[in-house]
């Protein structure tokens, strides 16, 4: 049984949207059903590896209904099959449940998405900045973040190549 058939059987009225592109199987999941769907894919579908979590800011996209898309890339290490699960969150409080209890590899990837986009993951054991300094107050991969910053870099120490 394919992962699409599995999910259609287990969640017939969940509002899942399936698509394929160049051997990539994708499913869009309402955020309210995210934990159930990802748990099913891991326990029943054999997707035992969370390869990556990333996000997309749709702020200036035409016909976009949501601000952020959060993308989970899963792998079934027995069959080599990959699937991409996508869900959406919005301001003022973009929050999703942490997938750390399902896959420990969510630890740093959720922190990176939080650091760059400001999307929070409830239940994450250590959700803090991983790439930017703690004093940094913005989220640099958001579309409304200016290319040259907001002047917040002026108080960061300059490190020369010989000191690094």
C-alpha positions in Angstrom: 0.0 0.0 0.0 1.4 3.4 -1.0 1.6 6.2 1.6 -1.1 8.0 -0.3 -3.5 5.1 -0.1 -2.6 4.6 3.6 -3.3 8.3 4.4 -6.5 8.3 2.3 -7.7 5.2 4.2 -6.8 6.4 7.7 -7.8 10.1 7.2 -10.7 10.2 4.6 -12.1 13.5 5.7 -8.9 15.3 6.8 -8.5 17.7 3.9 -5.3 16.1 2.7 -4.1 17.2 -0.8 -1.8 14.9 -2.7 0.5 15.7 -5.6 3.5 14.3 -7.4 6.4 16.0 -9.3 9.5 14.3 -10.6 9.2 11.3 -8.3 8.5 13.5 -5.3 5.4 12.6 -3.5 3.8 15.5 -1.6 0.9 15.9 0.8 -0.5 19.1 2.2 -1.9 18.6 5.7 -4.0 21.0 7.8 -1.9 21.9 10.8 -4.5 20.5 13.2 -3.9 17.0 11.7 -0.1 17.3 11.3 0.8 15.1 14.3 -1.6 12.4 13.4 -0.4 12.2 9.8 3.3 12.3 10.6 2.8 9.7 13.3 0.9 7.4 10.8 3.6 7.9 8.2 6.3 6.9 10.7 4.6 4.0 12.4 2.5 2.5 9.6 4.2 3.9 6.5 7.8 3.1 7.4 9.1 6.6 7.1 11.6 6.2 9.8 13.9 9.1 9.0 13.1 12.8 9.1 15.6 14.2 6.6 14.8 17.9 6.9 12.4 20.6 8.1 12.4 23.9 6.4 10.0 26.8 5.7 8.9 29.1 3.0 7.6 32.7 3.4 4.7 33.3 1.0 4.3 37.0 2.0 4.4 38.4 -1.5 3.2 35.4 -3.5 0.0 35.9 -5.6 -2.9 33.8 -4.5 -1.2 32.7 -1.3 -3.7 32.2 1.5 -1.1 31.6 4.2 2.1 33.3 5.3 4.4 30.4 6.0 4.7 26.9 4.7 6.6 24.4 6.8 8.0 21.5 4.9 8.9 18.0 6.3 11.0 15.7 4.1 10.6 12.1 5.1 12.5 9.0 4.0 11.7 5.3 4.3 15.2 3.8 4.6 14.0 0.3 3.7 12.5 1.2 0.4 14.2 4.5 -0.4 10.9 6.2 -0.9 10.7 9.9 0.0 7.6 12.0 0.7 7.2 15.7 1.5 4.6 16.8 4.0 3.7 20.5 4.0 1.5 22.5 6.4 0.8 26.2 6.8 0.9 28.7 9.7 0.3 32.4 10.0 1.1 35.5 12.0 0.7 36.7 14.7 1.7 33.4 16.3 3.1 30.9 13.8 3.2 27.8 16.0 3.3 24.0 15.3 3.8 21.0 17.5 7.3 19.8 17.7 8.2 16.5 15.9 11.1 15.9 18.3 9.1 13.1 20.1 8.8 11.3 16.8 12.2 12.0 15.3 15.2 13.2 17.4 16.6 14.7 14.1 13.9 17.5 14.5 15.9 19.0 17.3 18.3 21.2 15.3 16.1 21.6 12.2 13.2 23.0 14.2 15.7 25.4 15.9 16.9 26.6 12.5 13.3 27.2 11.3 12.6 29.1 14.5 15.8 31.1 14.2 15.3 32.1 10.6 11.5 32.5 10.4 10.2 32.9 13.9 8.0 29.8 13.7 7.7 28.2 17.2 7.5 24.5 17.9 5.5 23.7 21.0 7.0 20.9 23.0 10.6 21.3 21.7 13.1 20.6 24.5 15.4 23.5 23.7 13.9 26.0 21.3 16.5 28.8 21.1 18.6 30.4 18.4 21.1 28.2 16.7 22.5 30.4 13.9 22.0 34.0 15.0 23.3 35.6 18.2 20.9 35.5 21.2 20.6 39.3 21.0 19.3 39.3 17.4 15.6 40.2 17.6 14.5 39.7 13.9 14.1 36.7 11.7 16.3 37.1 8.6 14.6 34.8 6.1 11.2 36.5 6.4 10.3 38.4 3.2 9.7 41.6 5.2 13.2 41.6 6.6 15.3 44.2 4.8 18.3 43.1 2.8 20.7 45.3 4.7 19.1 44.6 8.0 17.6 47.0 10.5 20.8 48.4 11.9 21.1 45.6 14.5 24.5 44.5 13.3 26.3 47.7 14.5 26.7 46.4 18.0 28.0 42.9 17.1 31.8 42.6 17.4 33.8 42.4 14.2 35.8 39.2 14.0 38.8 39.3 11.6 40.0 36.2 9.8 43.0 35.9 12.1 40.8 35.8 15.2 38.4 33.1 14.0 
